[in-house]
Amino acid sequence: MLRAEHVTHIFGNPGTSEMPLLDALEAYHDIDYVLALHEGVAVGMADGYARASGRPSFVSLHIDTGLANGISLLADAADGGTPIVLSSANKDIRKLCEGRTDLPQMVSQFTKWSAEATHPEQIPGLMRRAFKEAKTAPTGPTYIGFAANALNEEASVEIIPSSPAFDRIAPDEQALERAAALLSTAVSPVILVGDRVGQSGACVEVVRVAELLGADVYATCLGRVNFPTGHPLFKGALGQLFPATRRMLSEADIVLAVGTNVFSGFFYFSGRALEGSTKLIHIDSAAQEVAKSESTEIGIVADPKTALAQLAARLTNALTPAQHKRAGSRLRSAREQRGARETSQHVPYDASQPMPARLMMRELARALPRGAMLVDDAISSSKDLHEAFEFGDPDGYQGRGGAAIGWGMGAALGIKLAKPEQVVVAVVGDGSAMMTIQALCTAAMARIAVVYVVCNNRSYRVLKQNMRVYKREILHVDRFDSRFIGMDLPPQCDIAAVARAMGVFAVTIRDAAALGPTLEMAISRNEAVLLDVVIDGSI
């Protein structure tokens, strides 16, 4: 069944329950088992591989104990909509009296569909459905458990792969007509884009709609290229804090949300995220997200690319010459403002102190070769990364899909395996790197040429930022003071030394001027390399 689904890599960490699979794999030389020394690395690799290849990836973990270790990054894959088929073996179904874990129930909150095979005849059908569910929009992870007897016994079965996913659902004509009519009245429109825009390949279409309206565009998440970040109408990430969202969207009269969950941040705030007079139009392939929590004027369940193309055609006809002229004027003004910001930016730097993250990202942007893939797991430094880089090519950028840390170390390996000819550079926060540092062993063993650039601020800086938010927005404390308990990493933790101990060439960088040349050297080595960059961690 794996052959039938064109699977060439199994990302896994095995246990005794996986012996039947590993034994059978000895006869299948066209399927490569990629060993991870932690389950989070295996799921991260599968996430990166699926994104870069455009096909569902396959993960094999060990019963309940290994499966539990993989759940944090499974949650990320669920949030990001990555098509992963996750599996693990289980005890024999006859061991009910002795006790066995309900593995599908264990992962059900983080999968689109989950089941367990208790007889060998069930395996082809369950595999076929798992792959079909994973790759059908809205995409996401699925799970199959294998009872020991299902793997040890034999059955005569027919091997049939899952059918292609023809899931570009067209929008309801009446709803789209209403949306175009409403948007044609907008004075201050805003567009919110999420990762299902990028998944559907709708960047061109959303740019067309934005330019027709002269609308500001915000990203609700930065897991993919959902809108060209160098476009003058792009205003950056919206963030997940309701008070900030209210402020940023306070002047919008109509908000068009496409391919995104709407305002699903961690902190709870009463009331609406939008002003009472602001109308919301939501287009999404995920039916469960449309009008889920926020008052929605028009909700359209459809493929974003298909819906946006049809919406653009209607808007072209619905907008008056004066409205077209006004949108063009907004676009020119946004272009001028962006140019003024770019020419005025300067990063002060005292060479005796750790370099600012902004300067680090500027140096990386200068040195990164054209056509490279940048994997963004920079966490609290991601904002600086996006200010330094411009991403318009979907093959040039991948970012975290959820809130768990530890994604980037494994994801970069999976992306490189899917695109072996492409230069892959992963920018990873130090806290995230240490969560799945075992990825370096896989990189060395499997000879996967990824360059890791670690943003080493010696802390969980994002938690310090969130502590300030908590005190200001939840506790309403004007005077900020915190000891930041549990948010600093030990200064003696030498990440470069850890990398060298795992067989990976590593360099510590403290001078900003050395960053660019060292990155060029690292890429030229054509092997796994880690650059441990010491940066300022103040907030």
C-alpha positions as CSV (number, residue, x, y, z in Angstrom):
1,M,0.0,0.0,0.0
2,L,2.9,2.4,0.7
3,R,4.3,1.6,-2.8
4,A,0.8,2.2,-4.3
5,E,0.7,5.6,-2.6
6,H,4.2,6.4,-4.0
7,V,5.7,6.6,-0.6
8,T,9.5,6.6,-0.8
9,H,10.4,7.6,2.8
10,I,9.1,6.4,6.2
11,F,10.0,8.9,9.0
12,G,10.1,7.0,12.2
13,N,11.5,6.0,15.6
14,P,10.8,2.2,16.1
15,G,10.0,0.0,19.0
16,T,9.2,-3.7,19.5
17,S,5.7,-3.2,18.2
18,E,7.1,-2.1,14.8
19,M,9.2,-5.3,14.3
20,P,6.8,-6.7,11.7
21,L,7.0,-3.5,9.6
22,L,10.8,-3.3,9.8
23,D,11.1,-7.0,8.9
24,A,8.9,-6.6,5.9
25,L,10.8,-3.5,4.8
26,E,14.0,-5.6,4.2
27,A,12.3,-6.8,0.9
28,Y,11.4,-3.2,-0.2
29,H,14.6,-1.4,-1.2
30,D,12.7,1.4,-2.8
31,I,11.3,2.6,0.5
32,D,13.8,4.4,2.8
33,Y,13.4,4.3,6.6
34,V,14.7,7.6,7.9
35,L,15.6,7.2,11.6
36,A,14.8,10.0,14.0
37,L,16.1,9.8,17.6
38,H,13.0,11.6,18.9
39,E,9.5,11.3,17.7
40,G,9.1,15.1,17.4
41,V,11.9,15.0,14.8
42,A,10.1,12.3,12.8
43,V,6.8,14.2,12.7
44,G,8.7,17.5,11.9
45,M,10.5,15.7,9.0
46,A,7.2,14.4,7.7
47,D,5.6,17.8,7.9
48,G,8.4,19.4,5.9
49,Y,8.5,16.6,3.4
50,A,4.7,16.7,2.7
51,R,4.8,20.5,2.3
52,A,7.7,20.5,-0.1
53,S,6.6,17.4,-2.1
54,G,2.9,18.2,-2.2
55,R,2.1,14.6,-1.3
56,P,1.1,13.0,2.0
57,S,4.0,11.7,4.0
58,F,4.1,8.6,6.2
59,V,5.3,8.4,9.9
60,S,5.8,5.3,12.0
61,L,6.0,5.7,15.8
62,H,6.1,3.2,18.6
63,I,2.8,2.2,20.3
64,D,1.4,4.7,22.9
65,T,4.7,5.8,24.4
66,G,6.3,7.0,21.1
67,L,3.0,8.3,19.8
68,A,2.7,10.5,22.9
69,N,6.1,12.1,22.2
70,G,5.0,13.0,18.6
71,I,1.7,14.6,19.6
72,S,3.1,18.2,20.1
73,L,4.2,18.4,16.5
74,L,1.1,16.5,15.4
75,A,-0.9,19.4,16.8
76,D,1.2,21.8,14.7
77,A,0.5,19.7,11.6
78,A,-3.2,19.8,12.4
79,D,-3.1,23.6,12.8
80,G,-1.1,24.0,9.6
81,G,-3.2,21.5,7.6
82,T,-0.2,19.3,6.6
83,P,-1.2,16.0,5.0
84,I,0.6,13.4,7.1
85,V,-0.4,9.8,7.6
86,L,0.8,8.9,11.1
87,S,0.9,5.3,12.3
88,S,1.9,3.1,15.2
89,A,1.5,-0.5,16.1
90,N,-0.4,-1.8,19.1
91,K,-0.7,-4.9,21.2
92,D,-2.7,-7.9,19.9
93,I,-6.4,-7.2,19.9
94,R,-6.9,-10.3,22.1
95,K,-5.0,-8.6,25.0
96,L,-8.2,-6.8,26.1
97,C,-8.1,-8.4,29.5
98,E,-4.5,-7.4,30.1
99,G,-5.1,-3.9,28.8
100,R,-4.3,-2.0,25.7
101,T,-4.4,1.7,24.8
102,D,-7.0,3.1,22.4
103,L,-4.5,4.7,20.1
104,P,-7.0,6.3,17.6
105,Q,-8.8,8.0,20.6
106,M,-5.4,9.2,21.9
107,V,-4.7,11.2,18.8
108,S,-8.3,12.0,17.7
109,Q,-8.2,15.7,18.7
110,F,-5.3,16.3,16.3
111,T,-6.3,14.3,13.3
112,K,-8.9,14.5,10.6
113,W,-9.6,10.8,10.8
114,S,-8.2,8.0,12.9
115,A,-8.8,4.2,13.0
116,E,-7.1,0.9,14.0
117,A,-6.7,-2.2,11.9
118,T,-7.4,-5.4,13.9
119,H,-7.3,-7.8,10.9
120,P,-4.9,-7.9,7.9
121,E,-7.8,-7.6,5.4
122,Q,-8.6,-4.1,6.9
123,I,-5.2,-2.7,6.2
124,P,-5.5,-1.7,2.4
125,G,-8.9,0.0,2.9
126,L,-7.7,1.9,6.0
127,M,-4.5,3.0,4.3
128,R,-6.4,4.1,1.3
129,R,-8.8,6.1,3.3
130,A,-6.1,7.6,5.5
131,F,-4.2,8.9,2.4
132,K,-7.5,10.1,0.8
133,E,-8.5,12.1,3.9
134,A,-5.1,13.6,4.5
135,K,-4.9,15.1,1.0
136,T,-8.5,16.2,0.6
137,A,-9.1,19.9,1.4
138,P,-9.0,21.0,4.1
139,T,-5.8,18.9,4.3
140,G,-4.4,17.6,7.5
141,P,-3.0,14.6,9.4
142,T,-4.7,11.2,9.8
143,Y,-3.8,8.2,11.9
144,I,-3.8,4.4,11.5
145,G,-3.0,2.0,14.3
146,F,-2.0,-1.6,13.6
147,A,-2.9,-4.4,16.1
148,A,-0.1,-6.9,16.3
149,N,-2.2,-9.7,15.0
150,A,-3.1,-7.5,11.9
151,L,0.6,-7.2,11.1
152,N,1.5,-10.9,11.9
153,E,-1.3,-12.6,10.1
154,E,-1.9,-13.0,6.4
155,A,-4.8,-12.3,4.1
156,S,-5.5,-12.2,0.3
157,V,-6.2,-8.6,-0.5
158,E,-6.3,-6.3,-3.5
159,I,-3.9,-3.3,-3.5
160,I,-5.6,-0.2,-4.8
161,P,-4.3,3.3,-4.1
162,S,-6.3,6.3,-3.0
163,S,-7.9,8.3,-5.9
164,P,-6.7,11.8,-6.7
165,A,-8.3,14.6,-4.7
166,F,-10.5,16.7,-7.0
167,D,-11.6,19.0,-4.2
168,R,-11.7,22.5,-5.7
169,I,-15.2,23.3,-4.6
170,A,-16.8,26.2,-6.5
171,P,-18.5,28.9,-4.4
172,D,-22.2,29.4,-4.2
173,E,-23.1,31.9,-7.0
174,Q,-25.6,33.9,-5.0
175,A,-23.2,34.2,-2.0
176,L,-20.4,35.3,-4.3
177,E,-22.6,37.9,-6.0
178,R,-23.5,39.3,-2.6
179,A,-19.8,39.4,-1.5
180,A,-18.8,41.3,-4.7
181,A,-21.7,43.7,-4.2
182,L,-20.8,44.4,-0.6
183,L,-17.0,44.7,-1.3
184,S,-17.8,47.2,-4.1
185,T,-19.2,49.6,-1.4
186,A,-16.0,49.3,0.8
187,V,-14.2,52.6,1.7
188,S,-11.5,51.0,3.9
189,P,-11.3,47.3,3.0
190,V,-8.9,44.9,4.7
191,I,-8.0,41.3,3.6
192,L,-6.8,38.6,6.0
193,V,-5.0,35.7,4.5
194,G,-4.2,32.3,6.1
195,D,-2.3,29.2,5.1
196,R,-5.2,27.6,3.2
197,V,-4.6,30.4,0.6
198,G,-1.1,29.1,0.0
199,Q,-2.2,25.5,0.1
200,S,-4.7,26.2,-2.7
201,G,-2.2,28.1,-4.8
202,A,-4.3,31.2,-4.6
203,C,-1.5,33.9,-4.3
204,V,-2.1,35.4,-7.7
205,E,-5.8,35.5,-7.2
206,V,-5.7,37.2,-3.8
207,V,-3.2,39.8,-5.1
208,R,-5.7,40.6,-7.9
209,V,-8.6,41.1,-5.5
210,A,-6.4,43.2,-3.2
211,E,-5.3,45.5,-6.0
212,L,-8.8,45.8,-7.3
213,L,-10.0,47.0,-3.9
214,G,-6.8,48.8,-2.9
215,A,-7.1,46.8,0.3
216,D,-4.5,46.4,3.1
217,V,-3.5,42.8,3.5
218,Y,-2.6,41.1,6.8
219,A,-1.4,37.5,7.4
220,T,-3.1,35.7,10.2
221,C,-0.3,33.1,10.1
222,L,3.0,32.8,8.4
223,G,3.3,29.1,7.7
224,R,3.4,29.6,3.9
225,V,3.6,32.3,1.2
226,N,-0.1,33.4,1.2
227,F,0.6,36.9,-0.2
228,P,3.9,38.3,-1.5
229,T,5.5,39.9,1.5
230,G,7.2,42.5,-0.7
231,H,3.9,43.7,-2.1
232,P,3.2,47.3,-1.1
233,L,-0.3,46.4,0.1
234,F,1.1,43.7,2.5
235,K,1.2,45.0,6.1
236,G,2.6,42.0,7.9
237,A,1.3,39.6,10.5
238,L,-1.9,40.5,12.3
239,G,-1.0,38.8,15.5
240,Q,-3.4,36.9,17.8
241,L,-4.2,39.4,20.5
242,F,-7.7,40.8,20.3
243,P,-7.0,44.3,21.6
244,A,-4.2,44.7,19.0
245,T,-6.5,43.2,16.3
246,R,-9.2,45.7,17.2
247,R,-6.7,48.6,16.9
248,M,-5.3,47.4,13.6
249,L,-8.7,46.8,12.0
250,S,-10.6,49.6,13.7
251,E,-10.8,51.7,10.5
252,A,-11.8,48.8,8.3
253,D,-15.5,48.9,7.1
254,I,-15.3,45.5,5.5
255,V,-12.9,42.6,6.3
256,L,-12.4,39.8,3.8
257,A,-10.9,36.7,5.5
258,V,-9.7,34.0,3.2
259,G,-8.4,30.5,4.0
260,T,-7.9,31.2,7.7
261,N,-9.2,30.6,11.2
262,V,-10.6,33.9,12.4
263,F,-9.2,35.4,15.6
264,S,-8.3,32.2,17.4
265,G,-5.5,33.5,19.7
266,F,-4.7,32.0,23.2
267,F,-5.9,34.8,25.5
268,Y,-9.6,35.3,26.1
269,F,-11.2,38.7,25.6
270,S,-14.9,39.4,25.8
271,G,-16.7,40.9,22.9
272,R,-16.0,41.0,19.2
273,A,-12.6,41.3,17.6
274,L,-14.0,43.6,15.0
275,E,-15.8,46.9,15.6
276,G,-19.6,46.6,15.5
277,S,-19.9,48.4,12.2
278,T,-17.3,46.3,10.5
279,K,-18.7,43.6,8.2
280,L,-16.9,40.2,7.8
281,I,-16.8,38.1,4.6
282,H,-15.2,34.7,5.1
283,I,-14.1,32.4,2.2
284,D,-12.6,29.1,3.2
285,S,-12.3,25.4,2.2
286,A,-12.7,24.5,5.9
287,A,-16.4,24.6,6.5
288,Q,-16.1,24.3,10.2
289,E,-14.2,27.6,10.4
290,V,-16.7,29.7,8.5
291,A,-18.8,31.8,10.9
292,K,-17.5,29.7,13.7
293,S,-17.2,32.4,16.4
294,E,-17.2,35.9,14.8
295,S,-20.3,37.5,13.5
296,T,-20.1,36.9,9.7
297,E,-22.1,38.8,7.1
298,I,-21.3,36.4,4.3
299,G,-19.7,32.9,4.7
300,I,-18.6,31.0,1.6
301,V,-17.4,27.4,1.8
302,A,-15.2,27.0,-1.3
303,D,-11.7,26.5,-2.6
304,P,-9.9,29.8,-2.1
305,K,-8.3,29.9,-5.6
306,T,-11.5,29.2,-7.4
307,A,-13.6,31.6,-5.3
308,L,-11.1,34.4,-5.5
309,A,-10.8,34.1,-9.3
310,Q,-14.5,34.4,-9.7
311,L,-14.7,37.2,-7.1
312,A,-12.1,39.2,-9.0
313,A,-14.0,38.8,-12.2
314,R,-17.2,40.1,-10.6
315,L,-15.4,43.0,-8.9
316,T,-13.8,44.1,-12.2
317,N,-17.3,44.6,-13.6
318,A,-18.9,45.9,-10.4
319,L,-16.5,48.6,-9.5
320,T,-17.0,52.0,-11.1
321,P,-14.2,53.9,-12.9
322,A,-13.9,56.2,-9.9
323,Q,-13.5,53.1,-7.6
324,H,-10.8,51.6,-9.9
325,K,-9.0,55.0,-9.9
326,R,-9.2,55.2,-6.1
327,A,-7.8,51.6,-5.7
328,G,-4.9,52.5,-8.0
329,S,-4.2,55.6,-6.0
330,R,-4.1,53.6,-2.8
331,L,-1.6,51.1,-4.4
332,R,0.7,54.0,-5.5
333,S,0.6,55.6,-2.1
334,A,1.4,52.2,-0.4
335,R,4.3,51.8,-2.8
336,E,5.7,55.2,-1.9
337,Q,5.3,54.7,1.8
338,R,7.1,51.3,1.6
339,G,9.9,52.8,-0.3
340,A,10.3,55.6,2.3
341,R,10.5,53.0,5.1
342,E,13.1,50.9,3.3
343,T,15.4,53.8,2.7
344,S,15.2,55.1,6.2
345,Q,15.8,51.8,8.1
346,H,19.0,51.7,10.1
347,V,20.1,49.2,12.8
348,P,22.4,50.7,15.4
349,Y,25.1,48.2,16.5
350,D,27.7,48.1,19.3
351,A,30.2,45.4,18.3
352,S,31.0,44.8,22.0
353,Q,27.4,43.6,22.6
354,P,25.4,40.7,21.2
355,M,24.0,41.7,17.7
356,P,20.4,42.7,17.4
357,A,18.1,40.1,15.8
358,R,17.2,42.7,13.1
359,L,20.9,43.0,12.1
360,M,21.3,39.2,12.1
361,M,18.4,38.9,9.7
362,R,19.7,41.7,7.4
363,E,23.0,39.9,7.1
364,L,21.3,36.6,6.3
365,A,19.1,38.3,3.7
366,R,22.2,39.7,1.9
367,A,24.0,36.3,1.9
368,L,21.1,33.8,1.2
369,P,21.5,32.7,-2.4
370,R,18.7,33.1,-4.9
371,G,16.4,30.1,-5.2
372,A,17.2,28.9,-1.7
373,M,14.4,27.6,0.7
374,L,14.3,29.5,4.0
375,V,12.7,27.5,6.9
376,D,11.4,29.9,9.5
377,D,11.3,28.6,13.1
378,A,12.8,31.8,14.5
379,I,10.0,32.2,17.0
380,S,10.4,35.6,18.7
381,S,12.8,36.7,15.9
382,S,10.4,35.9,13.1
383,K,9.2,39.5,12.9
384,D,12.7,40.7,12.3
385,L,13.2,38.0,9.7
386,H,10.1,39.1,7.8
387,E,11.2,42.7,7.8
388,A,14.6,41.7,6.3
389,F,13.4,39.2,3.7
390,E,10.7,39.4,1.0
391,F,9.0,36.2,0.1
392,G,6.9,35.8,-3.1
393,D,7.8,32.3,-4.3
394,P,6.0,29.5,-2.6
395,D,9.1,27.4,-3.1
396,G,11.3,29.9,-1.1
397,Y,9.7,29.9,2.3
398,Q,8.1,27.6,4.9
399,G,7.2,28.6,8.4
400,R,5.6,27.0,11.5
401,G,2.0,26.0,11.2
402,G,1.1,26.0,14.9
403,A,2.3,27.0,18.3
404,A,4.5,24.1,19.4
405,I,8.2,24.7,19.3
406,G,10.7,22.2,17.8
407,W,9.3,22.1,14.3
408,G,12.1,23.6,12.3
409,M,14.9,21.1,13.0
410,G,13.1,18.2,11.6
411,A,11.1,20.1,9.0
412,A,14.2,21.3,7.2
413,L,15.4,17.7,6.8
414,G,12.1,16.7,5.3
415,I,12.1,19.6,2.9
416,K,15.7,18.8,1.8
417,L,14.8,15.1,1.2
418,A,11.8,16.2,-0.9
419,K,13.9,18.8,-2.9
420,P,17.5,17.5,-2.8
421,E,18.8,20.0,-5.4
422,Q,17.5,23.1,-3.4
423,V,19.6,24.9,-0.8
424,V,17.8,24.7,2.5
425,V,18.6,27.1,5.3
426,A,16.6,26.8,8.6
427,V,16.6,29.8,11.0
428,V,15.7,28.3,14.4
429,G,15.3,29.8,17.8
430,D,17.6,28.3,20.5
431,G,14.7,27.1,22.6
432,S,13.1,25.4,19.6
433,A,16.4,23.9,18.5
434,M,16.9,22.3,21.9
435,M,13.5,20.7,21.8
436,T,14.4,18.5,18.8
437,I,18.2,18.8,18.8
438,Q,18.3,15.1,18.0
439,A,17.6,16.1,14.4
440,L,21.3,16.7,14.0
441,C,22.0,13.0,14.5
442,T,19.7,12.2,11.6
443,A,21.3,15.0,9.5
444,A,24.7,13.5,10.1
445,M,23.7,9.8,9.7
446,A,21.6,10.3,6.6
447,R,24.0,13.0,5.1
448,I,21.2,15.6,4.7
449,A,22.8,18.9,3.7
450,V,20.8,21.5,5.7
451,V,22.3,24.7,7.2
452,Y,20.9,25.5,10.6
453,V,21.2,29.1,11.8
454,V,20.3,29.3,15.5
455,C,19.1,32.6,16.9
456,N,20.8,32.2,20.3
457,N,19.3,34.7,22.8
458,R,19.8,32.3,25.7
459,S,16.1,32.4,26.6
460,Y,12.5,31.5,25.8
461,R,12.2,35.1,24.7
462,V,8.7,34.6,23.3
463,L,7.5,33.7,26.8
464,K,9.0,36.9,28.1
465,Q,7.1,38.8,25.5
466,N,3.9,37.0,26.4
467,M,4.4,37.7,30.1
468,R,4.4,41.4,29.2
469,V,1.2,40.9,27.3
470,Y,-0.4,38.9,30.2
471,K,0.5,41.6,32.7
472,R,-0.7,44.5,30.5
473,E,-3.8,43.0,28.8
474,I,-5.0,40.4,31.4
475,L,-3.9,41.8,34.7
476,H,-4.0,45.5,33.6
477,V,-0.7,46.2,35.3
478,D,0.8,49.5,34.2
479,R,4.2,49.0,35.8
480,F,6.0,46.0,34.3
481,D,8.2,43.9,36.5
482,S,9.0,40.2,36.3
483,R,11.7,37.7,37.3
484,F,10.9,35.6,34.2
485,I,10.9,32.4,36.1
486,G,11.7,29.4,33.9
487,M,12.3,31.5,30.8
488,D,16.1,31.7,30.7
489,L,18.4,29.0,29.2
490,P,21.7,28.1,30.9
491,P,24.5,30.3,29.5
492,Q,26.9,27.4,29.5
493,C,24.7,25.5,27.0
494,D,27.0,25.4,24.0
495,I,24.7,24.5,21.0
496,A,27.7,24.4,18.6
497,A,29.4,21.9,20.8
498,V,26.3,19.8,21.0
499,A,26.2,19.8,17.2
500,R,29.8,18.8,16.9
501,A,29.2,15.9,19.4
502,M,26.5,14.7,17.0
503,G,28.8,14.7,14.0
504,V,27.7,18.1,12.5
505,F,30.2,20.8,11.6
506,A,29.3,23.9,13.7
507,V,30.6,27.5,14.2
508,T,29.7,30.1,16.9
509,I,29.2,33.6,15.5
510,R,29.3,36.8,17.6
511,D,30.3,39.3,14.9
512,A,27.6,40.4,12.5
513,A,30.2,41.0,9.8
514,A,31.2,37.3,9.9
515,L,27.6,36.0,9.4
516,G,27.3,36.4,5.6
517,P,30.7,34.9,4.7
518,T,30.2,32.0,7.2
519,L,26.8,31.2,5.7
520,E,28.3,31.1,2.2
521,M,31.0,28.8,3.5
522,A,28.4,26.5,5.2
523,I,26.4,26.2,2.0
524,S,29.4,25.4,0.0
525,R,30.3,22.4,2.2
526,N,27.2,20.5,1.0
527,E,26.7,18.8,4.3
528,A,24.8,19.5,7.5
529,V,26.2,22.6,9.2
530,L,25.0,24.6,12.3
531,L,25.8,28.3,12.9
532,D,25.2,29.3,16.5
533,V,24.6,33.1,16.3
534,V,24.7,35.0,19.6
535,I,22.1,37.8,19.5
536,D,20.5,40.3,21.9
537,G,17.7,38.7,24.0
538,S,16.4,41.9,25.7
539,I,12.7,42.7,25.2
